[in-house]
Amino acid sequence: MESEQLRVASEENIKVYGYRWVVLVAYMLATIVIQLLWASFFSITTEAWEFYGFTDAVKGENAISLLSIIFMVGMIVLSVPSLAAFEKWGLKKAVGFGAVLAGVAGLLRGLFGDNYTFVLVMTVLLAVAQPFILNAPGLIAGRWFPENERATANGVGLLANYVGIALGLLLSPILLGAGLSIKGLLNIYGIVAVAVAVLFLLLVKDKPPTPPCAEEDAERVDFVEGIKTAFKKKNFLLTVIMFFFMLGVFNTFFTMIEPLMTSMTKGAVGATEAGIIGVIVLVTGIVGSFVVSMFSDKDKRQRRLPYMIAANVVGVIGMVLFILLSGYTGMIIAAVVYGFFTIGSAPVVLTYAAEAAYPTSEGTSEGLLMFAGNVGGVVLLGLASILGGNHLGVMIGMAAVSVFSVFLMFLCKEDK
């Protein structure tokens, strides 16, 4: 009884700092930049391999695709070390390291952007920087935001991922069309990356003077103990498997978006339209992130699971619509449904995982999910390559694993 009274008194004295939004915006900019650097060549693959002197289309496409795959491999190899860095160095130093490395590598990639080998080497450095940035939204949400804002904070963090990819899809062809060379647009991206790194170092603080929740709720176990604790929690384990498939499908879909959309529409959709469909998925995902997160945060019992399940049931329908509908309009309809509901549910899924893994650090729990999701992307892409040109088979496979993800959600329980 006495401990409960102390807890209530502690909660009454909690202070939430307005500066939390400055920290979140600075982090958002760093995330947008690293995703922009990743997506630089998504919509200009042909122009890129021609610029770098490849004369064979297959070899040229493989060379440009390699620049994207390196990012995914970096997330797989360095996700766990990045989580350890969050625990050892704290938010500002760990994420700041990623932002500075992205700025330096991005700038150098632009300065020597006419040399494919040098671009490849700089891409490896960017892949090193990426997990130190992308694995941190849960850490920021946990350190700076009260419980009833954490799904929203996670949503804004994930929003930045989508904005960065969308900017890459749209800006690169626009800049090329304006007369810039590949090297020229890489220079612009590199300068922006340096500016954002400087802003991050100037604006971000590691944590507020006092936690945004009761003192006992702010306590976290250390990194090694945190991983052990997380994997003892059934709900967290189910969420890891769930995210393996969810992010795996996302990465596979975007990596293969042009051939998939062309095949599903029997040639009615070309490269430009496929890029627009990808942007529609991302934009509706951004809107969905805010809407689904808001409903979860405003829930009087602050539940996560009902909103995860409802959104992903509808999202699976969106994935199936890619198979059932035809033409450009049909793909747009499917993109809206899949993007708003499945992509929009991601922040609530991450928040649920963090709460299920407590007292494991939010940075650790979220990083483990991102690790699993990127492994899922590599595995599903490998399976897709085995199917060769059977794009319908790839779509059916992605729909099937999406259904399985929803099934796993029904096995979970609400866990505060």
C-alpha positions in Angstrom: 0.0 0.0 0.0 2.8 2.3 0.9 4.7 1.6 -2.3 1.5 2.3 -4.3 1.1 5.6 -2.5 4.7 6.5 -3.3 4.2 5.6 -6.9 1.1 7.8 -7.2 3.0 10.7 -5.6 5.9 10.1 -8.0 3.5 10.2 -11.0 1.9 13.4 -9.8 5.4 15.1 -9.8 6.3 13.9 -13.3 7.4 16.7 -15.7 7.3 16.3 -19.5 9.6 18.7 -21.3 8.6 20.5 -24.5 12.2 20.1 -25.7 11.3 16.5 -26.5 9.9 17.6 -29.8 13.2 19.3 -30.8 15.0 16.1 -30.1 12.5 14.1 -32.1 12.7 16.5 -35.1 16.5 16.4 -35.1 16.4 12.6 -35.1 13.7 12.7 -37.8 16.0 14.7 -40.1 18.9 12.3 -39.5 16.6 9.4 -40.4 15.3 11.1 -43.5 18.9 11.7 -44.7 20.2 8.1 -44.2 17.1 6.8 -46.1 17.5 9.3 -48.8 21.1 8.2 -49.2 19.9 4.6 -49.4 17.2 5.3 -52.0 19.3 7.6 -54.2 19.3 5.1 -57.1 15.9 3.4 -56.7 14.1 5.3 -59.5 17.1 5.9 -61.7 18.7 2.5 -62.0 19.1 2.5 -65.7 20.6 6.0 -65.8 23.0 5.1 -62.9 24.5 2.0 -64.5 24.8 3.7 -67.8 26.6 6.6 -66.1 29.1 4.3 -64.4 30.0 2.7 -67.7 28.2 -0.7 -67.6 27.3 -1.9 -71.1 25.3 -5.0 -70.1 21.9 -4.3 -68.6 21.9 -7.4 -66.3 25.3 -6.6 -64.9 24.5 -2.9 -64.6 21.3 -3.5 -62.7 23.0 -6.0 -60.4 25.7 -3.4 -59.7 23.2 -0.8 -58.7 21.1 -3.3 -56.7 24.2 -4.2 -54.8 24.4 -0.6 -53.4 20.9 -1.2 -51.9 21.6 -4.7 -50.6 24.7 -3.5 -48.7 22.4 -1.3 -46.6 20.3 -4.3 -45.6 23.4 -6.4 -44.8 24.7 -3.5 -42.7 21.5 -3.6 -40.6 21.9 -7.3 -40.1 25.5 -7.3 -39.1 25.6 -4.2 -37.0 22.1 -4.0 -35.4 23.3 -5.8 -32.2 26.5 -3.7 -31.9 24.4 -0.5 -32.3 22.2 -1.6 -29.5 25.2 -2.1 -27.3 26.3 1.4 -28.2 23.0 2.8 -27.1 23.5 1.3 -23.7 27.2 2.2 -23.4 27.4 5.7 -25.1 23.8 6.9 -24.7 21.5 8.4 -27.2 23.4 11.5 -28.4 26.8 9.8 -28.8 25.5 6.7 -30.5 23.1 8.2 -32.9 25.4 11.2 -33.4 28.1 8.8 -34.5 25.8 7.5 -37.2 24.8 11.0 -38.3 28.3 12.2 -38.6 29.5 9.1 -40.4 26.6 9.4 -42.8 27.5 13.1 -43.4 31.2 12.3 -44.1 30.5 9.3 -46.3 27.7 11.1 -48.1 29.8 14.1 -48.8 32.7 11.9 -50.1 30.4 9.8 -52.2 29.3 13.0 -53.9 32.8 14.4 -54.4 34.0 11.2 -56.1 30.5 10.3 -57.4 31.7 9.5 -60.9 33.7 6.5 -59.7 31.6 3.4 -59.0 34.2 1.6 -56.9 34.5 4.7 -54.6 30.7 5.0 -54.4 30.6 1.3 -53.4 33.1 1.9 -50.6 31.3 4.9 -49.3 28.1 2.9 -49.4 29.7 0.4 -47.0 30.3 3.3 -44.6 26.8 4.5 -45.0 25.6 1.0 -44.2 27.7 1.1 -41.0 26.0 4.4 -40.0 22.4 3.3 -40.7 21.7 1.0 -37.7 23.0 3.6 -35.3 20.3 5.9 -36.6 17.4 3.7 -37.6 17.3 1.6 -34.4 16.8 4.6 -32.1 13.1 5.8 -32.3 12.0 3.6 -29.4 14.9 4.8 -27.3 13.9 8.4 -27.9 10.3 7.6 -27.2 11.2 5.9 -24.0 13.6 8.5 -22.7 11.7 11.7 -23.7 8.0 10.9 -24.0 5.2 9.9 -21.6 3.5 6.6 -22.1 0.5 8.1 -23.8 2.7 9.7 -26.5 5.1 6.9 -27.2 3.3 5.2 -30.1 3.0 8.7 -31.6 6.7 9.4 -31.1 7.5 6.0 -32.6 5.2 6.9 -35.5 7.1 10.1 -36.2 10.4 8.2 -36.1 9.1 5.7 -38.6 7.5 8.5 -40.7 11.0 9.8 -41.3 11.9 6.4 -42.9 9.1 6.7 -45.4 9.8 10.4 -46.1 13.5 9.6 -46.9 12.6 6.8 -49.3 9.9 8.8 -51.0 12.3 11.7 -51.4 14.8 9.4 -53.1 12.2 8.0 -55.4 11.0 11.5 -56.4 14.1 13.8 -56.2 16.6 11.8 -58.1 14.7 11.7 -61.5 13.7 15.4 -61.0 17.3 16.5 -60.4 18.5 14.4 -63.4 15.7 15.9 -65.5 16.9 19.4 -64.4 20.3 18.7 -66.0 22.3 17.5 -63.1 24.6 14.5 -63.4 24.6 11.5 -61.1 27.6 13.0 -59.4 25.8 16.3 -59.1 22.8 14.9 -57.3 25.0 12.9 -55.0 26.9 16.1 -54.1 23.6 17.7 -53.1 22.6 14.7 -50.9 26.1 14.8 -49.3 25.9 18.5 -48.4 22.5 18.0 -46.9 23.8 15.0 -44.9 26.6 17.1 -43.4 24.2 20.0 -42.5 21.8 17.5 -40.7 24.7 15.9 -38.8 25.8 19.4 -37.5 22.2 20.2 -36.5 21.9 16.9 -34.6 25.0 17.4 -32.6 23.9 21.0 -31.7 20.3 20.2 -30.8 20.1 16.8 -29.3 20.4 16.1 -25.6 20.8 12.5 -24.3 17.9 12.6 -21.9 15.7 15.1 -20.0 16.6 16.3 -16.5 13.9 14.0 -15.1 12.2 11.0 -16.7 8.7 11.4 -18.3 7.3 8.6 -16.2 7.5 7.2 -12.6 11.1 6.6 -11.5 10.6 2.9 -11.2 9.2 2.7 -14.8 12.2 4.6 -16.1 14.6 1.9 -14.9 16.1 -0.4 -17.5 18.4 -3.4 -17.3 21.8 -3.4 -19.0 22.3 -4.5 -22.6 23.2 -8.2 -22.1 20.6 -8.7 -19.4 18.1 -6.8 -21.6 18.5 -9.3 -24.5 18.2 -12.2 -22.1 15.1 -10.7 -20.5 13.5 -9.9 -23.8 13.8 -13.4 -25.2 12.2 -14.8 -22.1 9.0 -12.9 -22.9 6.6 -14.8 -25.1 4.8 -11.7 -26.5 8.1 -10.2 -27.5 9.3 -13.4 -29.2 6.0 -13.5 -31.2 6.5 -9.9 -32.2 10.1 -10.6 -33.4 8.8 -13.4 -35.7 5.9 -11.1 -36.8 8.3 -8.3 -37.7 10.6 -10.7 -39.6 7.7 -11.2 -42.0 6.3 -7.7 -42.0 9.6 -5.8 -42.7 10.7 -8.7 -44.9 7.7 -8.2 -47.2 8.2 -4.4 -47.2 11.8 -4.7 -48.3 11.0 -7.3 -50.9 8.1 -5.3 -52.3 10.2 -2.2 -52.7 13.2 -3.9 -54.1 11.1 -5.6 -56.8 8.4 -3.0 -57.2 9.0 -2.3 -60.9 8.9 -5.9 -62.2 6.1 -6.8 -59.7 3.8 -4.0 -60.8 4.6 -4.5 -64.5 3.8 -8.2 -64.2 0.6 -7.7 -62.1 -0.7 -5.3 -64.8 0.6 -7.2 -67.8 2.7 -4.3 -68.8 0.2 -1.5 -68.2 2.5 -0.1 -65.5 6.0 1.0 -66.3 8.9 2.3 -64.3 7.6 5.7 -63.6 4.1 4.5 -62.6 5.7 1.8 -60.4 7.7 4.6 -58.6 4.5 6.5 -58.1 2.8 3.4 -56.6 5.7 3.1 -54.2 5.4 6.7 -53.1 1.6 6.2 -52.6 2.3 3.2 -50.3 4.8 5.4 -48.3 2.6 8.5 -48.1 -0.5 6.6 -47.0 1.7 4.7 -44.6 2.7 8.1 -43.1 -0.9 9.1 -42.7 -1.8 5.7 -41.3 1.1 5.9 -38.8 -0.4 9.0 -37.2 -4.0 7.7 -37.3 -3.4 4.2 -35.9 -0.9 5.5 -33.3 -3.3 8.3 -32.2 -6.1 5.8 -31.7 -3.8 3.6 -29.6 -2.4 6.4 -27.5 -5.9 7.9 -26.9 -7.3 4.5 -25.8 -8.3 4.8 -22.2 -6.5 1.6 -21.3 -3.7 2.5 -23.8 -4.0 -0.9 -25.6 -1.9 -1.7 -28.6 -3.0 -5.2 -29.7 -6.6 -4.4 -31.0 -5.2 -1.7 -33.2 -2.4 -3.9 -34.5 -4.7 -6.7 -35.4 -7.5 -4.6 -37.0 -5.0 -2.6 -39.1 -3.1 -5.6 -40.3 -6.2 -7.6 -41.2 -7.2 -4.8 -43.6 -3.6 -4.5 -44.7 -3.5 -8.1 -45.8 -6.6 -7.4 -48.0 -4.5 -4.6 -49.6 -1.7 -7.1 -50.4 -4.3 -9.5 -51.9 -5.7 -6.7 -54.0 -2.4 -6.3 -55.8 -3.1 -9.8 -57.1 -6.8 -9.6 -57.8 -7.0 -6.1 -59.3 -5.6 -5.0 -62.7 -4.3 -1.9 -64.3 -2.7 1.3 -62.9 -5.9 2.3 -61.0 -6.2 -1.1 -59.4 -2.6 -1.0 -58.2 -3.2 2.5 -56.7 -6.2 1.2 -54.7 -4.2 -1.7 -53.4 -1.3 0.6 -52.5 -3.5 2.9 -50.5 -5.0 0.0 -48.5 -1.7 -1.8 -47.9 0.2 1.4 -47.1 -2.4 3.0 -44.7 -3.1 -0.1 -42.7 0.0 -2.4 -42.7 2.7 0.3 -42.9 0.6 2.5 -40.7 0.5 -0.1 -38.0 4.3 -0.3 -37.6 4.8 2.3 -34.8 2.1 0.5 -32.7 3.8 -2.8 -33.3 7.2 -1.4 -32.2 5.6 0.2 -29.1 3.9 -3.1 -28.2 7.2 -4.9 -28.5 9.0 -2.3 -26.3 6.3 -2.7 -23.6 6.4 -6.5 -23.9 10.1 -6.5 -23.5 10.2 -4.2 -20.4 12.5 -3.7 -18.5 14.7 -4.1 -21.6 15.7 -0.8 -23.1 13.5 0.4 -25.9 16.6 0.8 -28.1 17.5 -2.8 -27.6 14.0 -4.2 -28.2 13.4 -2.1 -31.3 16.9 -2.9 -32.6 16.2 -6.6 -32.3 13.0 -6.2 -34.3 14.8 -4.2 -37.0 17.5 -6.9 -37.1 14.8 -9.6 -37.6 13.0 -7.6 -40.2 16.2 -7.1 -42.3 17.0 -10.8 -42.1 13.5 -11.4 -43.3 14.1 -9.1 -46.3 17.2 -11.0 -47.3 15.5 -14.4 -46.8 12.4 -13.4 -48.7 14.4 -11.8 -51.5 16.4 -15.0 -51.8 13.2 -17.1 -52.0 11.9 -14.6 -54.7 15.1 -15.1 -56.7 14.5 -18.9 -56.7 11.1 -18.3 -58.2 12.8 -16.4 -61.0 10.4 -14.5 -63.2 7.3 -15.9 -61.4 6.1 -12.6 -60.0 2.7 -13.8 -59.3 4.2 -16.5 -57.1 6.2 -13.8 -55.3 3.0 -11.8 -54.6 1.1 -14.9 -53.4 4.0 -15.7 -51.1 4.1 -12.2 -49.6 0.3 -12.3 -49.1 0.7 -15.7 -47.4 3.3 -14.6 -44.9 1.3 -11.4 -44.2 -1.6 -13.6 -43.2 0.7 -15.6 -40.9 1.9 -12.4 -39.3 -1.8 -11.6 -38.4 -2.2 -15.1 -37.0 0.8 -14.5 -34.7 -0.9 -11.3 -33.4 -3.9 -13.3 -32.3 -1.5 -15.4 -30.2 -0.3 -12.4 -28.3 -1.8 -10.8 -25.2 -2.0 -7.2 -24.1 1.2 -6.6 -22.1 1.9 -3.3 -20.3 
